Amino acid sequence: MDYDVLILGGGIIGCAAAYELSKYSLNIALIEKDYDIADDVALINSSIVYDGVECEDNLMCKLEIMGNYMMNEITKKFNVPFERKDSLTIFESDYQSKKIQYIYERAKKRGIKDIYMLDKNSIGDIEPNLNINVKNALYSKNKGVICPYDLAIAYGEVAFDNGVNFKLEEEVLDIQKISKGFRVITNKNKFTCNMVLNTIPGDIYTVNSPLEKSIEKNNKKLNFMLFKKGAFNSSGNIINIINDNEEIQYSNTIQGDILLALKSNRSFQYEETLSKSKLLFNQVDHKKVSAFYHWSYYENKIIIDDSLIDKGYIKVTGKHYGQVTMTPAIAKIACETIVSNLNCMLKKDFVDKRREIYRFKELSNNEKIDLINMDKKYGKIICNCKHVTEGEIIDAIRRPLGARTIEGIKRRTGAILGDCQGSYCLDKIISILARETNKNISDIVKDSKNSNILSVRIKQFNSM
Ligand SMILES: Cc1cc2nc3c(=O)[nH]c(=O)nc-3n(C[C@H](O)[C@H](O)[C@H](O)COP(=O)(O)OP(=O)(O)OC[C@H]3O[C@@H](n4cnc5c(N)ncnc54)[C@H](O)[C@@H]3O)c2cc1C
């Protein structure tokens, strides 16, 4: 056998499972088709860590509660930015406001602590700047915001340092059951293994039973508008306002900007979305809008399908808006199932730590001086908007599973994500990436194959 376990897909769940399994004396590989792990995790630096209160489905609620509970320890261990937040859920109409009592009682039955029903006056104490007239609200102290791709990359880095073999740019074409274990066929190789953990969306492989086809519900749209700090007079709580047609959510990002997510049956135009934000807060500074995106909204059940576990196959299916929240729980459950089917022990030399990471702009002046004395490249700012140094960009490339694309640098350092959207720093970053990876600058890609940023060189200079 080439491997004890093959993990298919290097999204956040694949990377988290690789981390959990790397604690055991197993020979593990993870296969990912893209240049980078976690490339499909949305490029928004803040996801909500949900608390299970809003879930209609009891099983999804349990996964959210378990993941939420595990988040403090994991983020602390990996130095991943995570902030606990208070949240208010408000139903706009009188008719709907009765539903809030039902959700409150359901949450209590589910054993969720630190949730309260608030009347009109108490809502004002928590969020004095709200511009709508409501009777009551549900208040929770359990939610949080986290940078989802930093969490995914951290899981991957620690798994890599503990011996997981990451095979990037390799696409799984088929998974076949063989007399002992499985054969996984990729565009580059054929591997055999005892067990497969498949996190690739869809049921396209021979091993999947035709009956297990999942039906995806994604008839809703998410319209995101990102505002810079100070665009609203808000207290920084997570606020959900629900009416018959739409749901609007405000949350502060890890950097203190404000993210508005408008869920509806349709995509909204820029002006419409902006006017929605004005309905809720008295003063919104439209000049502070820094980004506007559309995405599909998913609320499909996540299933850890172990119906073929006797043969050695587990598949994680489904797409859900709270998948980041559930990830630590899903990875732990999948790992326990795999480990109980294999004869293996916990590793004695497992290192449960992420290599040091320096975020220059977050350091004190003395720490900055110490860092520059250690490596002069931390003294050279490359991205002026986000204050990212050359040292951080080089570290992002040289780290375990380091960045090979511009998107990879963005996600690891925050460079290019500022006001100028890279017009000042993009050429410099391309040059650094080319130098560090020993490539021509015209070979540097945005994220995927053929997404080259520079199509041709007009003169043969060594740098730009
Ligand atoms: C706009 C948006 C906002 C969100 N907000 C939140 C939030 O606030 N809170 C929250 O908890 N969650 C949130 N989520 C959910 C969460 O970000 C995603 O659901 C999650 O990243 C999916 O992780 P995954 O690992 O299951 O799937 P994926 O990231 O899709 O992982 C699958 C991986 O498999 C790889 N792959 C596919 N085919 C192959 C193949 N043939 N061979 C090899 N590899 C392959 C893909 O490249 C990918 O890397 C949000 C999602 C979106 C889109």
The ligand as a Gaussian input file, in Angstrom:
#p B3LYP/6-31G(d) Opt

LIG

0 1
 C      -19.379000      33.731000       0.524000
 C      -19.217000      32.692000       1.586000
 C      -19.323000      33.047000       2.911000
 C      -19.191000      32.086000       3.908000
 N      -19.325000      32.475000       5.194000
 C      -19.221000      31.564000       6.176000
 C      -19.388000      31.971000       7.538000
 O      -19.620000      33.157000       7.834000
 N      -19.256000      31.028000       8.514000
 C      -18.998000      29.717000       8.225000
 O      -18.903000      28.906000       9.171000
 N      -18.846000      29.287000       6.928000
 C      -18.961000      30.190000       5.907000
 N      -18.830000      29.788000       4.591000
 C      -18.638000      28.364000       4.276000
 C      -17.220000      27.963000       4.012000
 O      -16.313000      28.996000       3.689000
 C      -17.144000      26.929000       2.913000
 O      -18.285000      26.163000       2.906000
 C      -15.965000      26.038000       3.135000
 O      -14.790000      26.769000       2.843000
 C      -16.000000      24.785000       2.286000
 O      -14.947000      23.973000       2.714000
 P      -14.669000      22.497000       2.169000
 O      -13.329000      22.121000       2.595000
 O      -15.742000      21.573000       2.543000
 O      -14.929000      22.583000       0.634000
 P      -14.007000      23.152000      -0.515000
 O      -13.325000      24.376000      -0.046000
 O      -14.887000      23.231000      -1.709000
 O      -12.954000      21.946000      -0.639000
 C      -12.918000      21.017000      -1.633000
 C      -11.504000      20.989000      -2.185000
 O      -11.425000      19.933000      -3.107000
 C      -10.676000      20.349000      -4.213000
 N      -11.061000      19.520000      -5.360000
 C      -12.208000      19.562000      -6.073000
 N      -12.191000      18.625000      -7.048000
 C      -11.003000      17.980000      -6.940000
 C      -10.404000      16.909000      -7.650000
 N      -11.022000      16.296000      -8.655000
 N       -9.165000      16.498000      -7.273000
 C       -8.517000      17.086000      -6.232000
 N       -9.039000      18.106000      -5.532000
 C      -10.273000      18.545000      -5.869000
 C      -11.056000      21.808000      -4.407000
 O      -10.080000      22.491000      -5.165000
 C      -11.167000      22.280000      -2.951000
 O       -9.939000      22.787000      -2.486000
 C      -18.940000      30.729000       3.571000
 C      -18.800000      30.386000       2.219000
 C      -18.935000      31.338000       1.238000
 C      -18.789000      30.953000      -0.213000

